[in-house]
Amino acid sequence: MLNTNLKHLETEQEVKETIENNENVMVCCGRMGPMCIPVYGIMEELERGYPHVLLCDQDFDTRAANFIRNLPECASFMGLPFTVYFKNGEVVAATTSLQNKDQVTKILDMVF
């Protein structure tokens, strides 16, 4: 499990239910490494300002992460984390690698 204060998605069923049962979801799928930790921190910082978005993390090295890893929108991704934004169960944006606060905020504001 990742060491963050975000909601952890630990099973594929939990990922699917979260996406289906929440209008706006951001999932950051990664590891506790130098490219991922800053994104988790940004998400934790932004969580209060985006109460209409469920911000979640997922450990990249689990079977449950296959759902995110196998999305067509992530097919060409080479770096971690894979960050995927869902609206009404559909992917509306996806990014790979390190993102800064301005980049994350821009996507959140644009898609949600």
C-alpha positions, 0 to 999 in steps of 0.5 A: 500500500502507498504511504499517502493520506489519499483514498487507496484503491486496492482491488480491481473491483474497488477501482471499478466501483469507485469510478462507477459510483462517483461522478469525478475521480482522479486516480494516480497509479504509481510507486513511492518513488521520486516521480510519484511522491510529488504528485501524491503531495499535490493531490493531498494539497488540492483535495480540500479545494476540489470536494467534488472530485474523489482523489485516489491513489493505487499501487502500480505493482499490484494486480488491481492496477491492471485496470489502469495500466491497460486503459487505451489512454495509457497504452503509450505511457512509459513513466510513472505515475499514470494519472487518469481522470474519470467523469461519469465513468469515462476517461476524460484525461490521462497523463504520465510522469511527474506533473506540477501543481499548475498542470494538475490544477489545469486538468482538474479545472478543465475536465471537472 
